[in-house]
Amino acid sequence: MLTAAILVIFPLCMAYAAFTDLLTMTIANRVSLLLIVSFFCIAPMAGLGLHEIGNHVAAMLVVFVICFGLFAANTMGGGDAKLLSASALWFGLGTELMTFLILVTAIGGLLCLFILKARSPAGIYIMSRIPLTHNLTATSQGVPYGIAIGAAGLITYPDTAIMQQVMAQLAAG
């Protein structure tokens, strides 16, 4: 049961957040809440001690403070800030978190370039023929950054300590 939760909850939340941000330009609070609550349920059962859990909480708080500043400066949406902070909880302070954040930045940059192209006259003409792309071409909309957060989370999640433990257990049989 624990293995299934570790293998499913984080990736499902990342995929759900990415798709709902694409389709509705919002990330439901329940996604971030589920990530936080499930981490605190899973972490002790997965063998993380208080020091390690504290390390993960510190990662979430550091990312939250930075995201709060970006939100206050009106450069990041609230849902994106909450999702990024809740996701950081699963990575902890370390190279895994840095890899995740760098990948979020890189994918987010590519996403922004894609959206700029999609919002050009030629892009709007092409994208209008593809269903469910209205939010990408609407100049009144922001950037659905949940896509970048979700994609980076899915790519880097296998490197987390919790996933490494599960993979070692599965390999041992």
C-alpha positions as CSV (number, residue, x, y, z in Angstrom):
1,M,0.0,0.0,0.0
2,L,2.8,2.4,0.9
3,T,4.7,1.6,-2.3
4,A,1.5,2.2,-4.4
5,A,1.0,5.6,-2.6
6,I,4.6,6.7,-3.2
7,L,4.4,5.6,-6.9
8,V,1.0,7.2,-7.6
9,I,0.2,10.3,-5.5
10,F,2.9,12.7,-6.5
11,P,2.9,11.9,-10.2
12,L,-0.9,12.0,-10.3
13,C,-1.0,15.4,-8.6
14,M,1.6,16.8,-11.0
15,A,-0.3,15.5,-14.1
16,Y,-3.6,16.7,-12.8
17,A,-2.2,20.2,-12.0
18,A,-0.6,20.5,-15.4
19,F,-3.8,19.5,-17.3
20,T,-6.2,21.6,-15.2
21,D,-3.9,24.6,-15.6
22,L,-3.8,24.1,-19.3
23,L,-7.6,23.8,-19.6
24,T,-8.8,26.2,-16.9
25,M,-5.8,28.4,-16.0
26,T,-6.3,27.4,-12.4
27,I,-4.7,24.9,-10.0
28,A,-7.1,23.7,-7.4
29,N,-5.9,24.2,-3.8
30,R,-6.8,20.6,-3.1
31,V,-3.9,19.5,-5.3
32,S,-1.3,21.3,-3.1
33,L,-3.2,20.2,0.1
34,L,-3.1,16.6,-1.1
35,L,0.6,16.8,-1.7
36,I,1.3,18.2,1.7
37,V,-1.0,15.9,3.7
38,S,0.1,12.8,1.8
39,F,3.8,13.6,2.3
40,F,3.3,13.9,6.1
41,C,1.5,10.5,6.1
42,I,3.9,8.7,3.8
43,A,7.3,10.1,5.1
44,P,7.3,8.4,8.5
45,M,6.1,5.1,7.1
46,A,8.8,5.4,4.4
47,G,11.5,5.6,7.1
48,L,12.2,9.3,7.0
49,G,13.2,10.5,10.5
50,L,12.4,13.9,12.1
51,H,15.6,15.4,10.8
52,E,14.9,14.4,7.3
53,I,11.3,15.5,7.5
54,G,12.5,18.8,8.8
55,N,14.8,19.1,5.8
56,H,11.8,18.6,3.5
57,V,9.7,21.2,5.4
58,A,12.6,23.6,5.2
59,A,12.6,23.1,1.4
60,M,8.9,23.9,1.2
61,L,9.3,27.0,3.4
62,V,12.2,28.4,1.4
63,V,10.4,27.9,-1.9
64,F,7.2,29.3,-0.4
65,V,9.0,32.5,0.7
66,I,10.5,33.0,-2.7
67,C,7.2,32.2,-4.5
68,F,5.3,34.5,-2.1
69,G,7.7,37.3,-3.2
70,L,7.1,36.5,-6.8
71,F,3.3,36.4,-6.2
72,A,3.4,39.8,-4.4
73,A,5.3,41.2,-7.3
74,N,2.6,39.9,-9.6
75,T,5.0,37.7,-11.6
76,M,3.6,34.4,-10.4
77,G,0.1,33.1,-9.9
78,G,-1.1,31.9,-6.5
79,G,-1.9,28.4,-7.6
80,D,1.6,28.1,-9.2
81,A,3.2,29.3,-6.0
82,K,1.3,26.9,-3.8
83,L,2.0,24.0,-6.2
84,L,5.7,24.7,-6.4
85,S,6.0,25.0,-2.6
86,A,4.0,21.8,-2.0
87,S,6.1,20.0,-4.6
88,A,9.3,21.2,-2.9
89,L,8.2,19.3,0.2
90,W,8.7,16.0,-1.6
91,F,12.2,16.9,-2.7
92,G,13.9,18.3,0.4
93,L,16.8,20.6,0.6
94,G,19.4,19.2,-1.7
95,T,20.4,18.6,-5.3
96,E,17.1,17.0,-6.1
97,L,15.3,20.2,-5.3
98,M,17.8,22.3,-7.3
99,T,17.4,20.0,-10.3
100,F,13.6,20.3,-10.0
101,L,13.7,24.1,-9.8
102,I,16.2,24.4,-12.7
103,L,14.0,22.1,-14.8
104,V,10.9,24.1,-13.9
105,T,12.7,27.2,-15.0
106,A,13.9,25.7,-18.3
107,I,10.5,24.1,-19.2
108,G,8.8,27.3,-18.1
109,G,11.0,29.4,-20.4
110,L,10.3,27.1,-23.4
111,L,6.6,27.2,-22.5
112,C,6.7,31.0,-22.5
113,L,8.4,31.0,-25.9
114,F,5.8,28.6,-27.3
115,I,3.0,30.8,-25.9
116,L,4.5,33.9,-27.5
117,K,4.6,32.1,-30.8
118,A,1.1,30.7,-30.3
119,R,-0.2,34.2,-29.6
120,S,1.2,35.7,-32.8
121,P,-1.3,36.0,-35.7
122,A,0.0,32.9,-37.5
123,G,0.1,31.0,-34.2
124,I,-3.5,31.9,-33.4
125,Y,-4.6,30.8,-36.9
126,I,-2.9,27.4,-36.4
127,M,-3.8,26.9,-32.8
128,S,-7.5,27.8,-33.4
129,R,-7.8,24.5,-35.3
130,I,-6.6,22.5,-32.2
131,P,-9.2,21.8,-29.6
132,L,-8.6,23.0,-26.0
133,T,-5.9,25.5,-26.8
134,H,-7.9,28.7,-26.2
135,N,-6.0,29.6,-23.0
136,L,-2.7,29.4,-24.8
137,T,-3.7,31.9,-27.5
138,A,-5.8,34.3,-25.4
139,T,-3.6,37.4,-24.9
140,S,-5.7,38.3,-21.8
141,Q,-4.5,35.1,-20.1
142,G,-1.2,34.5,-18.3
143,V,1.1,31.5,-18.7
144,P,-0.2,28.2,-17.4
145,Y,3.0,27.6,-15.5
146,G,1.5,24.5,-13.8
147,I,2.4,22.7,-17.0
148,A,6.1,23.4,-16.4
149,I,5.9,22.5,-12.7
150,G,4.0,19.3,-13.5
151,A,6.4,18.3,-16.2
152,A,9.5,19.0,-14.2
153,G,8.0,17.2,-11.2
154,L,7.3,14.1,-13.3
155,I,10.8,14.1,-14.8
156,T,12.7,14.6,-11.5
157,Y,10.5,12.6,-9.0
158,P,12.4,9.4,-9.6
159,D,15.5,11.0,-8.1
160,T,13.9,11.8,-4.8
161,A,14.9,9.9,-1.6
162,I,11.4,8.4,-1.2
163,M,11.3,7.1,-4.7
164,Q,14.9,5.7,-4.5
165,Q,13.8,3.7,-1.4
166,V,10.8,2.3,-3.2
167,M,12.9,1.4,-6.3
168,A,15.5,-0.3,-4.1
169,Q,12.7,-2.3,-2.3
170,L,11.2,-3.3,-5.7
171,A,14.6,-4.3,-7.0
172,A,15.3,-6.5,-4.0
173,G,12.0,-8.3,-4.6
